[in-house]
Amino acid sequence: MARNLEDDLNEKIDRAILEEAQKPRRERMSNVALGRMFDVHETTIRRHKQALQKALRLPVEQDRDEFFDIPVNAITQRRRTVRLEDGSYERVTYNPSVAVAEDVREASYAELEKVFDRAVLAVAPKVEEDRPKTLVVCLSDFQAGKALKDDTPVLTTDGWVAHGSIRPGMSVYGRDGKPKKVLAVTGSTEQDLYEIEFGGGQTLVASGDHQWSGYRSMHTKDCKGREKRDMVLSTRDLAMVCAQKCAKIRPFKVHAHEPIEFAPVELPIDPYVLGFWLGDGKSDSGLISKGVLDEAHLKLLGTPIKSRPELITVRVPGLTSALRETGLLSNKHVPEEYLKSSVEQRLALLQGLMDSDGYCQPKSGAVEFSNTNKQIIDSVVTILRSLGIIPRVIERMGHYDDVTCKTYWRVTFCSNLPMFRLVRKGQYQRETTERKDHRLSVKSVTPVGRGSAQCLTVEGGEYLAGRELTLTHNCDERGGTQETVNRVMGTLKRITEWIQAEGSYEEIIVADVGDVCEGFWNVTSQQQTNDLSLTDQIRVAQRLMAEAVAMLAPLCTRMTYVSIPSNHCAVRTGKGNDNRANSPDDDFGLLIADTIQAIMSGREPFSHVNFAKPQKWEEAVTVETADGTAVGFTHGHLAGSQAKIPSWFRDLAFGHRSGLHEASILVHGHFHNFGVSLVGDNKFIIGCPTADNGSSWFTNRTGDATDPALLTFEVQNKKAKRWELWYE
């Protein structure tokens, strides 16, 4: 009976597929929709289609959902799970951020009419040339925001301070171990927080957009080996890295820092002598005892007294009284002033401790320190971290002749600093390697709810956070949405001044190359990457595009505003690529273009501005420039990867689809980095950089970095030339 039911279902699926094949392409149901109809997965529908095509020798056609849905490489959302690049799935939740900087919010609410009511410059005269030139100005990809939890301890020049209490003018410590002045703070805001767990058990809590400086082992560009690539990744990027199958083998590792440079201080006891006494000294006096192997070394420290045959005991002159004055007699610990002394003084203290209770493994060269005093163990760990060394602490129960003794702790680490003065111990220490150096590897990233956090801007862009002195990246000068707005507006002003000086363009094309809004339903892992709600994202984006048109339109006799659909701006009925609301023209970027067009209608200074966008079911548009050159614009996400752009363009041109077969120049965005290539029959392909605060997504994908910029280039005689990246 079960077999008959299964056969009946298969027959119904086949019949439905054949019925859909008779319909016009754009009216056919997607594989996902057919799957829902029969309560099966879309892959089942695909298998049925492949079997029917083979059995009936039907032509292989591209499915509607394959063409119109977005094949995002890094991550593809399906219902309530996220499909990662390695093919595995991760369950996700939806909780969009609504934090809005008040100054940005007020700017975004301003009426757009005011932009076009300002006094404008005189229209630039038409250039007298045999072939008029066209200037293309490209804008693409806006994003913002990052922070650390307010109660995270941060070491400043004035001691430990909560992260939320740090203010401009204070000094923290950077990767080089030197003080770095805090230039600005954002102030505390309510944000979604994540706990980052490192390989040694350390944890820090940060926002999803907080950035981390580190590196990862990745394939070389020729795929013949691996190389260590520096990168700056956000907390959400780290979550994606940790979810990969190879994360345990090739984790993201946070950079180590150089020894922290405290000023030298006057110490009551020589730090080396104090360290030796803490390890092998008598608690209630200044006597130090050790094996006869170290007799010569001990005689340098003090005067020998009566000892047992297997031991030599020395009395260090003045040590007992100094211990009494500092409160160390019968109270072994490391005084606070020793923890904040110079590098040389801290190293000397550490050498004394290692010569007494330390050990170096002959085979590996790893250094160990063991002690039953937890307070001393904690001080050793603090000193090691301040010297840029990452230790591991193991708790053990001591045994003697099968009898359980006291609990002790063992600290293990590797370092290139000389940890011993005793030759018999120091001879085994060797130069460390990355593998042995216990760099902080990111083990996991876990959401922990919402909380108060703020972002710092410090000199150098990096600072140390947490008791473990973990290197973290600040917001740097790029900042959040307000900084993005300021940077784009400043860059547009410089482009305007440059065009005025050139005076050589009859036509200007302002191109919205897509993703001017986050549209976080597209990819759940990116739903918190903005500090604005979706509504305010649209308001800010349309204001920036309106300003671009208003500033550039008076400088030419012909202007074209180009807008195309993109994956992040697509309107969706829910999360996931299978929930697109309608055709590609349901797009926030196109909505912005329509709004600007409606406002500019009938305004005389802008009567020469034309608007170009794709037809309803297309995702690309071709524009003819002043000299007759055809320039195609598309976001680029449908190609699947940047390497596939040339072949994708060729296939579309060969099939005379989207009008791109006429284009001599193809302009795309999506991949967040600039690139120009010449392919085929003299066709130019130009990739636009990101205009946001830099792209951690691109860094995560490639290991390379990209700076935010606007792109301009000239079009003349079917060629693209004189391209320019406008950085801040």
Buried (B, 14 or more C-beta within 10 A) or exposed (E): EEEEEEEEBBEEBBEBBEEBBEEEEEEBBBBBBBBBEBEBBBEBBBEBBEEBBEEEEEEEEEBBBEBBBBBBEBBBBBEBBBBBBEEEEBEBEEEEBEBBBEEBBEBBEEEBEEBBEEEBEEEBEBBEEEEBBBBBBBBBBBBBBBBBBBEBBBBBBEEEBEBBBBEEEBBBBBBBBEBBBBBBBBEBBEBBBBBBBBBBEBBBBBBBBBBBBBBBBBEEEEEEEEEEBEBBBBBBBBBBBBBBEEBEEBBBBBBBBBBBEBEEEEBBBBBBBBBBBBBBBBBEBBBBBBEEEBBEBBEEBBEEEEBEEEEBBBBBEEBBEBBBEBEBBEEBBBBEBBBBBBBEBBBBBBBBBBBBBBBBEEEEBBBBBBBEBEEBBBBBBBBBBBBBBBBBBEEEEEEEEEEEEEEBBBBBBBBEBEBBBBEEBBEBBBEBEEEBBBBBBBBBBEBEEBBBBBBBBBBEBBBBBBBBBBBBBBBBEBBBBBBBBEBBBEBBEEBBEEBEEEEEBBBBBBBBBBBBBBBBBBBBBBBBBBBBBBEBBBBBBBBBBBBBBBBBBBBBBBBBBBBBBBBBBBBBEEBBBBBBEEBBBBBBBBBBBBBBBEBBEEBEBBEBBEBBBBEEBBBBBBBBBBBEBBBBBBBBBBBBBBEBBBEBBBEBBEEEEBBBBBBBBBBBBBBBBBEBEEBEEEBBBBBBBBBBBBBBBBBBBBBEBBBBBBBBBBBBEBBBEEBEBBEB
